[in-house]
Amino acid sequence: MTRGVGIAFIAAMLLAAAAIPSYHLTVTDEAGERLWTLAIDPGTPVTLAYENSIYRALTEELLTVTAEGFTLLRIRSTSEAVLAYNGLEAPYTRDGIWYAARASNVLPLLVVRIGRTGRQHLIVAGRTVPLYEAGEGARVRVEVERASRAVAALRAWALR
Protein backbone atom coordinates (compact mmCIF):
# COMPACT_ATOMS: atom_id res chain seq x y z
CA MET A 1 0.00 0.00 0.00
CA THR A 2 2.88 2.37 0.73
CA ARG A 3 4.21 1.98 -2.80
CA GLY A 4 0.78 2.89 -4.24
CA VAL A 5 0.61 5.99 -2.05
CA GLY A 6 4.11 6.99 -3.21
CA ILE A 7 3.18 6.59 -6.87
CA ALA A 8 -0.03 8.56 -6.33
CA PHE A 9 1.96 11.32 -4.57
CA ILE A 10 4.48 11.53 -7.43
CA ALA A 11 1.65 11.59 -9.98
CA ALA A 12 -0.07 14.38 -8.07
CA MET A 13 3.18 16.38 -7.93
CA LEU A 14 3.73 15.94 -11.66
CA LEU A 15 0.17 17.08 -12.39
CA ALA A 16 0.59 20.10 -10.12
CA ALA A 17 3.88 21.03 -11.83
CA ALA A 18 2.25 20.66 -15.23
CA ALA A 19 -0.52 23.04 -14.22
CA ILE A 20 1.94 25.86 -13.45
CA PRO A 21 1.70 28.29 -16.34
CA SER A 22 4.67 28.96 -18.55
CA TYR A 23 5.03 31.75 -21.05
CA HIS A 24 6.42 31.86 -24.54
CA LEU A 25 7.32 34.72 -26.79
CA THR A 26 6.11 33.72 -30.23
CA VAL A 27 6.76 35.37 -33.56
CA THR A 28 4.34 34.57 -36.37
CA ASP A 29 4.02 35.73 -39.95
CA GLU A 30 0.89 37.13 -41.58
CA ALA A 31 -0.40 33.62 -42.32
CA GLY A 32 -0.07 32.71 -38.63
CA GLU A 33 2.91 30.41 -39.15
CA ARG A 34 5.29 30.30 -36.19
CA LEU A 35 8.71 31.62 -37.07
CA TRP A 36 10.28 31.63 -33.57
CA THR A 37 9.25 30.55 -30.08
CA LEU A 38 11.20 31.33 -26.90
CA ALA A 39 10.39 30.34 -23.33
CA ILE A 40 10.17 33.48 -21.15
CA ASP A 41 8.89 34.65 -17.79
CA PRO A 42 6.93 37.79 -16.94
CA GLY A 43 9.44 40.51 -16.13
CA THR A 44 11.86 39.40 -18.84
CA PRO A 45 13.36 42.39 -20.64
CA VAL A 46 12.90 42.46 -24.42
CA THR A 47 14.56 44.93 -26.77
CA LEU A 48 13.28 45.64 -30.26
CA ALA A 49 16.38 46.96 -32.03
CA TYR A 50 16.63 48.42 -35.53
CA GLU A 51 18.02 51.22 -37.64
CA ASN A 52 15.42 53.96 -38.11
CA SER A 53 14.74 54.14 -41.84
CA ILE A 54 14.21 57.92 -41.93
CA TYR A 55 17.10 59.15 -39.79
CA ARG A 56 19.40 56.13 -40.28
CA ALA A 57 19.91 56.03 -36.52
CA LEU A 58 20.25 53.01 -34.26
CA THR A 59 17.07 52.75 -32.20
CA GLU A 60 15.95 50.47 -29.38
CA GLU A 61 12.55 50.04 -27.81
CA LEU A 62 13.02 48.65 -24.30
CA LEU A 63 10.11 46.52 -23.10
CA THR A 64 9.23 44.17 -20.28
CA VAL A 65 7.17 40.99 -20.70
CA THR A 66 3.90 40.83 -18.77
CA ALA A 67 1.34 38.04 -18.59
CA GLU A 68 -0.84 40.15 -20.90
CA GLY A 69 1.85 41.22 -23.39
CA PHE A 70 4.46 43.93 -23.04
CA THR A 71 5.10 47.23 -21.30
CA LEU A 72 7.17 49.74 -23.28
CA LEU A 73 9.46 51.42 -20.76
CA ARG A 74 11.92 53.46 -22.81
CA ILE A 75 12.94 54.31 -26.33
CA ARG A 76 16.49 55.23 -27.08
CA SER A 77 18.25 56.26 -30.25
CA THR A 78 21.49 57.72 -31.48
CA SER A 79 19.40 60.60 -32.89
CA GLU A 80 17.18 62.97 -30.92
CA ALA A 81 15.12 63.37 -34.10
CA VAL A 82 13.86 59.78 -33.81
CA LEU A 83 12.49 60.47 -30.32
CA ALA A 84 10.87 63.73 -31.44
CA TYR A 85 9.39 62.02 -34.54
CA ASN A 86 7.78 59.44 -32.24
CA GLY A 87 6.16 62.21 -30.17
CA LEU A 88 8.30 61.65 -27.09
CA GLU A 89 8.70 64.73 -24.93
CA ALA A 90 12.05 66.43 -24.49
CA PRO A 91 14.30 66.93 -22.66
CA TYR A 92 15.86 63.56 -23.34
CA THR A 93 18.41 61.89 -21.12
CA ARG A 94 21.84 61.10 -22.46
CA ASP A 95 23.76 57.86 -21.88
CA GLY A 96 26.87 57.54 -24.03
CA ILE A 97 25.78 57.49 -27.67
CA TRP A 98 22.09 57.20 -26.74
CA TYR A 99 19.36 59.79 -26.32
CA ALA A 100 16.54 58.25 -24.29
CA ALA A 101 12.95 59.02 -23.36
CA ARG A 102 10.71 57.27 -20.88
CA ALA A 103 7.51 55.65 -22.07
CA SER A 104 4.73 53.81 -20.32
CA ASN A 105 2.63 52.00 -22.86
CA VAL A 106 0.94 48.65 -22.34
CA LEU A 107 0.96 46.66 -25.56
CA PRO A 108 -0.90 43.36 -26.00
CA LEU A 109 1.46 42.49 -28.90
CA LEU A 110 4.05 43.98 -31.22
CA VAL A 111 3.52 44.21 -34.96
CA VAL A 112 6.70 44.83 -36.90
CA ARG A 113 6.89 45.54 -40.63
CA ILE A 114 10.21 44.42 -42.07
CA GLY A 115 11.65 47.13 -44.28
CA ARG A 116 14.41 47.23 -46.83
CA THR A 117 16.70 48.69 -44.18
CA GLY A 118 16.60 48.43 -40.44
CA ARG A 119 17.61 44.84 -39.65
CA GLN A 120 14.85 44.61 -37.04
CA HIS A 121 15.65 42.09 -34.34
CA LEU A 122 14.66 41.22 -30.81
CA ILE A 123 17.08 40.74 -27.94
CA VAL A 124 15.57 38.45 -25.31
CA ALA A 125 17.65 37.37 -22.32
CA GLY A 126 20.85 37.68 -24.34
CA ARG A 127 19.45 35.81 -27.35
CA THR A 128 18.94 37.54 -30.70
CA VAL A 129 15.84 36.83 -32.80
CA PRO A 130 16.49 38.12 -36.35
CA LEU A 131 13.03 39.35 -37.36
CA TYR A 132 14.46 40.72 -40.63
CA GLU A 133 14.92 37.12 -41.80
CA ALA A 134 11.14 37.01 -42.34
CA GLY A 135 11.86 39.00 -45.53
CA GLU A 136 11.39 42.51 -46.81
CA GLY A 137 7.78 43.65 -46.61
CA ALA A 138 6.78 40.91 -44.17
CA ARG A 139 4.68 41.84 -41.17
CA VAL A 140 5.41 39.79 -38.07
CA ARG A 141 3.48 39.56 -34.80
CA VAL A 142 5.34 39.20 -31.53
CA GLU A 143 3.12 37.90 -28.73
CA VAL A 144 3.30 36.47 -25.23
CA GLU A 145 1.49 33.17 -24.97
CA ARG A 146 0.58 31.44 -21.74
CA ALA A 147 0.46 27.66 -21.57
CA SER A 148 0.66 25.03 -18.88
CA ARG A 149 4.08 23.40 -18.56
CA ALA A 150 2.62 20.18 -19.96
CA VAL A 151 1.36 21.97 -23.07
CA ALA A 152 4.66 23.85 -23.32
CA ALA A 153 6.63 20.59 -23.13
CA LEU A 154 4.48 19.03 -25.86
CA ARG A 155 4.85 22.14 -28.02
CA ALA A 156 8.65 22.17 -27.53
CA TRP A 157 8.79 18.49 -28.42
CA ALA A 158 6.69 19.06 -31.55
CA LEU A 159 8.95 21.92 -32.69
CA ARG A 160 12.06 19.71 -32.68
C-alpha positions as CSV (number, residue, x, y, z in Angstrom):
1,M,0.0,0.0,0.0
2,T,2.9,2.4,0.7
3,R,4.2,2.0,-2.8
4,G,0.8,2.9,-4.2
5,V,0.6,6.0,-2.0
6,G,4.1,7.0,-3.2
7,I,3.2,6.6,-6.9
8,A,0.0,8.6,-6.3
9,F,2.0,11.3,-4.6
10,I,4.5,11.5,-7.4
11,A,1.7,11.6,-10.0
12,A,-0.1,14.4,-8.1
13,M,3.2,16.4,-7.9
14,L,3.7,15.9,-11.7
15,L,0.2,17.1,-12.4
16,A,0.6,20.1,-10.1
17,A,3.9,21.0,-11.8
18,A,2.3,20.7,-15.2
19,A,-0.5,23.0,-14.2
20,I,1.9,25.9,-13.4
21,P,1.7,28.3,-16.3
22,S,4.7,29.0,-18.5
23,Y,5.0,31.7,-21.0
24,H,6.4,31.9,-24.5
25,L,7.3,34.7,-26.8
26,T,6.1,33.7,-30.2
27,V,6.8,35.4,-33.6
28,T,4.3,34.6,-36.4
29,D,4.0,35.7,-40.0
30,E,0.9,37.1,-41.6
31,A,-0.4,33.6,-42.3
32,G,-0.1,32.7,-38.6
33,E,2.9,30.4,-39.2
34,R,5.3,30.3,-36.2
35,L,8.7,31.6,-37.1
36,W,10.3,31.6,-33.6
37,T,9.3,30.6,-30.1
38,L,11.2,31.3,-26.9
39,A,10.4,30.3,-23.3
40,I,10.2,33.5,-21.2
41,D,8.9,34.7,-17.8
42,P,6.9,37.8,-16.9
43,G,9.4,40.5,-16.1
44,T,11.9,39.4,-18.8
45,P,13.4,42.4,-20.6
46,V,12.9,42.5,-24.4
47,T,14.6,44.9,-26.8
48,L,13.3,45.6,-30.3
49,A,16.4,47.0,-32.0
50,Y,16.6,48.4,-35.5
51,E,18.0,51.2,-37.6
52,N,15.4,54.0,-38.1
53,S,14.7,54.1,-41.8
54,I,14.2,57.9,-41.9
55,Y,17.1,59.1,-39.8
56,R,19.4,56.1,-40.3
57,A,19.9,56.0,-36.5
58,L,20.3,53.0,-34.3
59,T,17.1,52.7,-32.2
60,E,16.0,50.5,-29.4
61,E,12.6,50.0,-27.8
62,L,13.0,48.7,-24.3
63,L,10.1,46.5,-23.1
64,T,9.2,44.2,-20.3
65,V,7.2,41.0,-20.7
66,T,3.9,40.8,-18.8
67,A,1.3,38.0,-18.6
68,E,-0.8,40.2,-20.9
69,G,1.8,41.2,-23.4
70,F,4.5,43.9,-23.0
71,T,5.1,47.2,-21.3
72,L,7.2,49.7,-23.3
73,L,9.5,51.4,-20.8
74,R,11.9,53.5,-22.8
75,I,12.9,54.3,-26.3
76,R,16.5,55.2,-27.1
77,S,18.3,56.3,-30.3
78,T,21.5,57.7,-31.5
79,S,19.4,60.6,-32.9
80,E,17.2,63.0,-30.9
81,A,15.1,63.4,-34.1
82,V,13.9,59.8,-33.8
83,L,12.5,60.5,-30.3
84,A,10.9,63.7,-31.4
85,Y,9.4,62.0,-34.5
86,N,7.8,59.4,-32.2
87,G,6.2,62.2,-30.2
88,L,8.3,61.7,-27.1
89,E,8.7,64.7,-24.9
90,A,12.1,66.4,-24.5
91,P,14.3,66.9,-22.7
92,Y,15.9,63.6,-23.3
93,T,18.4,61.9,-21.1
94,R,21.8,61.1,-22.5
95,D,23.8,57.9,-21.9
96,G,26.9,57.5,-24.0
97,I,25.8,57.5,-27.7
98,W,22.1,57.2,-26.7
99,Y,19.4,59.8,-26.3
100,A,16.5,58.3,-24.3
101,A,12.9,59.0,-23.4
102,R,10.7,57.3,-20.9
103,A,7.5,55.6,-22.1
104,S,4.7,53.8,-20.3
105,N,2.6,52.0,-22.9
106,V,0.9,48.7,-22.3
107,L,1.0,46.7,-25.6
108,P,-0.9,43.4,-26.0
109,L,1.5,42.5,-28.9
110,L,4.1,44.0,-31.2
111,V,3.5,44.2,-35.0
112,V,6.7,44.8,-36.9
113,R,6.9,45.5,-40.6
114,I,10.2,44.4,-42.1
115,G,11.7,47.1,-44.3
116,R,14.4,47.2,-46.8
117,T,16.7,48.7,-44.2
118,G,16.6,48.4,-40.4
119,R,17.6,44.8,-39.7
120,Q,14.9,44.6,-37.0
121,H,15.7,42.1,-34.3
122,L,14.7,41.2,-30.8
123,I,17.1,40.7,-27.9
124,V,15.6,38.4,-25.3
125,A,17.7,37.4,-22.3
126,G,20.9,37.7,-24.3
127,R,19.4,35.8,-27.3
128,T,18.9,37.5,-30.7
129,V,15.8,36.8,-32.8
130,P,16.5,38.1,-36.4
131,L,13.0,39.3,-37.4
132,Y,14.5,40.7,-40.6
133,E,14.9,37.1,-41.8
134,A,11.1,37.0,-42.3
135,G,11.9,39.0,-45.5
136,E,11.4,42.5,-46.8
137,G,7.8,43.6,-46.6
138,A,6.8,40.9,-44.2
139,R,4.7,41.8,-41.2
140,V,5.4,39.8,-38.1
141,R,3.5,39.6,-34.8
142,V,5.3,39.2,-31.5
143,E,3.1,37.9,-28.7
144,V,3.3,36.5,-25.2
145,E,1.5,33.2,-25.0
146,R,0.6,31.4,-21.7
147,A,0.5,27.7,-21.6
148,S,0.7,25.0,-18.9
149,R,4.1,23.4,-18.6
150,A,2.6,20.2,-20.0
151,V,1.4,22.0,-23.1
152,A,4.7,23.8,-23.3
153,A,6.6,20.6,-23.1
154,L,4.5,19.0,-25.9
155,R,4.8,22.1,-28.0
156,A,8.6,22.2,-27.5
157,W,8.8,18.5,-28.4
158,A,6.7,19.1,-31.5
159,L,8.9,21.9,-32.7
160,R,12.1,19.7,-32.7
